[in-house]
Amino acid sequence: MTTEDSRYEAVRSRDARFDGVFFFGVSSTGIYCRPSCPAITPKRANVSFYATAAAAQGAGFRACRRCRPDAVPGSADWNARADVVGRAVRLIGDGIVDREGVAGLATRLGYSARQVQRQLNAELGAGPIALARAQRGHTARVLLQTTSMQAAEIAFAAGFASVRQFNETIREIYAATPTELRAARPGRTSRTPGPRGDHGTATGVPLRLAYRGPYDSRQVFDHLAARTVAGVEEVTGARGSRTYRRTLRLPHGSGVAEVAERPGRGGWLDCRLHLGDLRDLTTATQRVRRLFDLDADPYAVAERLGADPLLAGSVALHPGLRAPGTADPEEYALRAVIGDAAVSCAVAAAYGTPLDAPSGGLTRLFPRAADLAEAALTEVGTSVRPVLRGVAVALASGALRVDPGADRDEAERMLLALPGVALRTASAIRMRALGDPDVLLPPATPPSPHWRPWRTYATHHLWAAPPDDPH
């Protein structure tokens, strides 16, 4: 989609492959849409294109009520890119601007606020404040249409500084008041309690987490089920109708996420979030999206890897295969160093933070790096103990960063400089904690140069090969 003419062809064909990759505004109606919008295709002269929903909103367009462009998957570019723009987008998605402002975002990126603003505007057509504002608007719409919270509660839960700012933003983005938007909720017959009644025991906030293309949910749930840490994660139900549940450590408190397998039903995964503080809704949503790799571009992956004779069979057999990430990068880094799932369970039981109220089999949060830095760690073997302590100290001190905005190359160099950290462990952390789509775990089949930039997916295809496959 390098030219406006090719983008317009995608709009004419209502090509859902490009939902979230770009947006288009229609000057004759004043609305912006996703490429697959079912409305009558507008005239080419009336169409303009935008890299983000925030850019379309900044140009004065309001969101289409038919295709809901604010609910599309994110562009896979932001997962693949390791530059400052990709890192900034991931951090903004995690809610950094709402919590720390543009200055905090710039500090984490190692740039000045002016440089960050300039680069984002140049590439995305919107700066960090506009991008965060668009995200707040989407969060507010979800809360309006899925909960019975008062408008003032929603305003602050979504990250707005005032009710007035909330009202103005909703009107500008959706051309409706909060009351009108709530009345237009799609197919809702009931709404969930507000924050005072939702501390992990009530019905939570229901979400539909969109993805593009096919989605191999069985592979993802198999991968997660084989690696659960008791008390922190669980998978319930029979294969084909499973639910993955896990605890979340969030900026304002804790939470529990539930995601249903839903095989054979395209477009989204059903998710329910139980949050101690609804200000964490945006952050929790983005972390679940990263865990389930929902912003991937399976078409680009299949096109590249399917052309390789070694992987073609798996690509055909597993359409929509994903590369699960993590809901907590620090947690995954510690678990990768431990290596053994049973030992991770013991570490979680000994040093994890108990939930205020257990939820099914979920009883605790995985311990923080700071919890393990000075712990006895008698549950860990003597050879792994100093390695785990070293990584925990580096994470706790901030010398090692694995958050969504971390520099992947620098994080890997730091990991390999720590005594005892193996290349495979560092690569696994880069793959899942840092969400790099271009990692091949060693030792592995000699990679083809044509697998780039999707070597992480190539790794998962190699793992998915049947037992009698010589590769």
Disulfide bonds with the S-S distance in Angstrom:
none
